[in-house]
Amino acid sequence: VQLVESGGGLVQPGGSLRLSCEVSGNIFNYANMAWYRQPPGKQRELVASITSTSVTNYADSVKGRFTISRDNAKDTVTVYLQMNSLKPEDTAVYYCHCRYFGDFWGQGTQVTVSS
């Protein structure tokens, strides 16, 4: 199982970024997906999750600023994380996670919020 992430980068405080995570295989239409992040020197933490029926959950620190969504296409599932009103404390490596009879992780994408 390969999770391919994209969309990270450098942005100024108050800016926006959209992360994408693509998983090939229509069986993953039934998978629960999530975004985690690991700030420098800290443990990995859950940012947002979305079930196969698009029920969402967010960490308190990102509620109202981040939106997770998914697109269940025929042969590919894509999960998005729209990040608005970014803060320096959002700086981290962001990881896509898929749970379907096991746990699968993307390679991570760096998000840096700095002026």
Secondary structure as UniProt FT lines:
FT   STRAND          3..6
FT   STRAND          9..11
FT   TURN            13..14
FT   STRAND          17..24
FT   HELIX           26..30
FT   STRAND          32..38
FT   TURN            40..41
FT   STRAND          45..50
FT   TURN            52..53
FT   STRAND          56..58
FT   TURN            60..65
FT   STRAND          66..72
FT   STRAND          76..83
FT   HELIX           88..90
FT   STRAND          92..99
FT   STRAND          103..105
FT   STRAND          109..113
//
